[in-house]
Amino acid sequence: MTVTKYSANGNDFVMFVAQQKEDRSLLAKKLCHRQNGVGADGLVVVLPHAEYDFEWEFYNSDGSRANMCGNASRAVAHFAHEKGILSGDRAEFLTGAGVIRATINGVYIVSDMTPPDIIREDIDEYGHRWWLIDSGVPHLVSLRDNIDEFDIAQARILREKYNCNVNISTIKDGAMFVRTYERGVEDETLACGTGMVACFIRNHKEGNISDQLKVHPKSQDELYVSYADGIYRFGGKVTKTFIAETLI
């Protein structure tokens, strides 16, 4: 089987095209394994769709399914463009969270995110106020003065208690910095698109930022999140790292 490896600002994915849906949970665990497989945070399977350019199956590295992944949405748009699946520089594809529209400009991809759901604004844990926001998948968001320290043990407890991803965020020098513990990877990742968007949403709702902001995840790469005409948009570069034949 031929697979393509992508990195979206440190959030990495294995991708391939298939013709039919099936349970690929075990395959995802094997392909995403860092030592015995290709190694990735997630698996994206591109499938044909009658109405949209394509549909995806998304799996976390532990084999669990996820409705949405912001970084993967940008990477898969580039992948589909290179595969000739798209008719132009716009992609419209179906995810578990709904239809995603993306614009491809070379390796710079902008995804229109699905409408968010602010589930709770009143969660108090470990001396901090958290919001629970579904930006495609659920995220806890806490705003901090700095995020140099991220207590992973606490993040794991919160992930289990609320069954969601866990983010801490700060605003510094006109940019937003975010660290994310990802459900399904079960550790901190270098970047999480829906996590960055969730942090932007809370900061934007509280009046801390303007309608567009530069964002840096743990990888320190530069991305942008914006809000216009009722749509949150998430943009940044993606990297196709390699194409390989796997015997898994």
Phi and psi in degrees as a GROMACS rama.xvg file:
@    title "Ramachandran Plot"
@    xaxis  label "Phi"
@    yaxis  label "Psi"
@TYPE xy
-93.6404  129.935  THR-2
-126.519  155.646  VAL-3
-118.191  136.133  THR-4
-104.614  130.802  LYS-5
-123.428  149.021  TYR-6
-122.073  127.663  SER-7
-114.864  84.692  ALA-8
62.7829  37.6791  ASN-9
97.839  -18.2179  GLY-10
-86.4003  113.077  ASN-11
-113.137  151.266  ASP-12
-143.51  146.568  PHE-13
-102.617  137.43  VAL-14
-135.307  149.533  MET-15
-157.9  165.117  PHE-16
-100.163  136.061  VAL-17
-132.862  169.028  ALA-18
-108.123  -12.0356  GLN-19
-146.986  155.442  GLN-20
-77.7782  144.883  LYS-21
-164.726  169.176  GLU-22
-78.9375  111.759  ASP-23
-112.629  25.9541  ARG-24
-59.5192  -46.6849  SER-25
-66.5859  -40.6885  LEU-26
-61.4814  -41.0141  LEU-27
-60.1652  -45.3628  ALA-28
-61.1153  -40.1345  LYS-29
-69.7789  -47.771  LYS-30
-66.1145  -36.9067  LEU-31
-82.6706  -9.20345  CYS-32
-61.2661  129.17  HIS-33
-70.5891  -28.2759  ARG-34
-99.8511  -42.0895  GLN-35
-103.888  -0.817766  ASN-36
-128.179  -154.19  GLY-37
-74.2066  -39.1204  VAL-38
92.0331  115.232  GLY-39
-170.013  164.057  ALA-40
-80.9929  -21.6287  ASP-41
-164.458  164.814  GLY-42
-116.25  133.378  LEU-43
-119.119  123.842  VAL-44
-110.918  123.024  VAL-45
-95.5174  124.366  VAL-46
-122.866  150.716  LEU-47
-68.1112  151.354  PRO-48
-142.743  140.872  HIS-49
-70.2176  -31.5435  ALA-50
-102.883  -36.9479  GLU-51
-107.435  174.22  TYR-52
-60.5856  -37.9811  ASP-53
-168.791  173.836  PHE-54
-124.697  152.814  GLU-55
-120.864  156.127  TRP-56
-110.261  127.973  GLU-57
-118.453  131.051  PHE-58
-124.615  137.918  TYR-59
-74.6636  169.494  ASN-60
-66.3201  -19.3766  SER-61
-88.3855  5.39052  ASP-62
91.7968  -6.78294  GLY-63
-75.6634  154.516  SER-64
-88.6499  150.381  ARG-65
-134.549  142.636  ALA-66
-69.7182  -34.6052  ASN-67
-151.884  152.822  MET-68
-151.059  116.165  CYS-69
-62.3773  -46.4838  GLY-70
-66.364  -39.8717  ASN-71
-65.6386  -31.9565  ALA-72
-63.0084  -35.4161  SER-73
-74.3443  -42.9391  ARG-74
-64.9224  -41.9348  ALA-75
-69.9626  -29.4775  VAL-76
-63.5047  -42.639  ALA-77
-65.1426  -42.8544  HIS-78
-58.4751  -47.6573  PHE-79
-64.9012  -36.6627  ALA-80
-63.0869  -45.309  HIS-81
-68.1745  -29.4283  GLU-82
-80.837  -5.03115  LYS-83
78.6573  15.9685  GLY-84
-75.9841  -27.6376  ILE-85
-94.2755  153.771  LEU-86
-91.8671  -10.0272  SER-87
-159.681  -147.756  GLY-88
-99.4565  18.7558  ASP-89
-122.594  138.775  ARG-90
-119.513  141.802  ALA-91
-135.421  111.974  GLU-92
-141.224  157.935  PHE-93
-97.668  128.707  LEU-94
-119.753  176.325  THR-95
-66.1205  -20.7719  GLY-96
-91.9324  -7.26968  ALA-97
129.696  -165.943  GLY-98
-84.6913  130.984  VAL-99
-109.744  135.5  ILE-100
-114.353  131.339  ARG-101
-132.975  149.157  ALA-102
-114.805  131.62  THR-103
-107.891  122.572  ILE-104
-130.327  85.2967  ASN-105
66.268  -123.903  GLY-106
-97.4556  3.05549  VAL-107
-95.8326  117.566  TYR-108
-120.872  134.544  ILE-109
-117.404  126.282  VAL-110
-107.765  133.659  SER-111
-82.1949  118.359  ASP-112
-80.889  157.055  MET-113
-70.1873  153.18  THR-114
-57.1826  131.977  PRO-115
-79.5986  162.429  PRO-116
-126.866  112.748  ASP-117
-84.405  103.956  ILE-118
-80.5598  -45.6701  ILE-119
-146.325  149.547  ARG-120
-124.911  10.8395  GLU-121
-127.966  29.9504  ASP-122
-90.1318  122.5  ILE-123
-111.466  116.43  ASP-124
-143.069  133.514  GLU-125
54.6374  36.7576  TYR-126
78.8118  14.2984  GLY-127
-131.838  150.895  HIS-128
-91.7672  128.736  ARG-129
-116.209  144.107  TRP-130
-105.326  143.521  TRP-131
-106.538  114.392  LEU-132
-126.441  130.102  ILE-133
-96.3719  106.611  ASP-134
-108.08  30.9032  SER-135
125.571  -40.7225  GLY-136
-139.059  160.005  VAL-137
-76.9401  140.414  PRO-138
-136.534  133.63  HIS-139
-85.6041  136.577  LEU-140
-129.64  125.783  VAL-141
-122.798  134.579  SER-142
-96.8607  132.352  LEU-143
-128.243  163.262  ARG-144
-72.677  -33.4111  ASP-145
-153.573  159.916  ASN-146
-125.68  29.7203  ILE-147
-61.7963  -35.0918  ASP-148
-110.098  129.403  GLU-149
-128.389  109.9  PHE-150
-76.4717  100.109  ASP-151
-68.3742  -33.2732  ILE-152
-63.1235  -43.9245  ALA-153
-64.5915  -40.188  GLN-154
-61.1232  -39.5572  ALA-155
-64.1558  -39.8414  ARG-156
-65.0245  -44.54  ILE-157
-65.534  -38.5547  LEU-158
-59.09  -43.278  ARG-159
-71.8367  -40.8873  GLU-160
-65.7329  -40.8674  LYS-161
-109.155  0.569887  TYR-162
51.2552  56.2605  ASN-163
-153.804  175.015  CYS-164
-79.7423  159.555  ASN-165
-129.04  127.11  VAL-166
-128.926  143.906  ASN-167
-122.599  145.863  ILE-168
-144.641  149.919  SER-169
-143.076  155.112  THR-170
-107.77  128.107  ILE-171
-150.621  131.315  LYS-172
53.7245  40.6645  ASP-173
74.0452  16.5431  GLY-174
-135.479  160.33  ALA-175
-106.438  135.569  MET-176
-116.429  136.779  PHE-177
-136.26  139.522  VAL-178
-125.439  139.789  ARG-179
-134.379  131.732  THR-180
-96.1728  121.223  TYR-181
-101.74  127.318  GLU-182
-64.6849  136.681  ARG-183
95.3152  -30.8511  GLY-184
-94.5211  -31.4811  VAL-185
61.712  42.6045  GLU-186
-168.683  172.012  ASP-187
-71.0298  138.008  GLU-188
-110.509  166.603  THR-189
-72.0337  -22.2505  LEU-190
-164.417  149.108  ALA-191
-144.889  113.851  CYS-192
-63.9885  -50.0681  GLY-193
-66.4038  -27.3943  THR-194
-68.8208  -43.281  GLY-195
-62.6879  -40.4431  MET-196
-66.0061  -41.991  VAL-197
-61.2296  -40.8472  ALA-198
-66.1586  -39.3549  CYS-199
-61.2043  -43.8818  PHE-200
-59.0192  -47.7845  ILE-201
-63.6231  -46.8093  ARG-202
-61.1158  -39.0131  ASN-203
-67.8849  -44.0333  HIS-204
-64.0253  -33.1787  LYS-205
-86.0918  -0.256868  GLU-206
77.5647  21.3334  GLY-207
-84.8415  -17.8711  ASN-208
-139.679  168.457  ILE-209
-85.1331  -169.084  SER-210
-79.3372  -6.61292  ASP-211
-144.073  139.572  GLN-212
-150.098  141.094  LEU-213
-75.1094  138.627  LYS-214
-129.271  137.572  VAL-215
-122.859  117.997  HIS-216
-82.0005  -169.793  PRO-217
-59.8743  -31.3255  LYS-218
-65.6445  -15.8321  SER-219
72.3497  6.39013  GLN-220
-65.3546  161.555  ASP-221
-104.002  122.319  GLU-222
-130.122  172.332  LEU-223
-133.614  139.853  TYR-224
-122.873  139.128  VAL-225
-140.952  164.523  SER-226
-134.373  122.814  TYR-227
-156.385  140.21  ALA-228
54.1905  34.9894  ASP-229
78.1549  10.0676  GLY-230
-122.05  132.046  ILE-231
-89.8459  130.5  TYR-232
-121.275  146.346  ARG-233
-132.89  117.858  PHE-234
-131.18  149.983  GLY-235
174.313  176.124  GLY-236
-84.1902  152.045  LYS-237
-124.157  158.023  VAL-238
-129.043  123.69  THR-239
-84.8993  111.853  LYS-240
-87.4145  -39.3076  THR-241
-168.997  163.804  PHE-242
-117.77  135.609  ILE-243
-143.968  155.266  ALA-244
-95.2284  128.025  GLU-245
-118.558  145.487  THR-246
-97.2122  2.36802  LEU-247
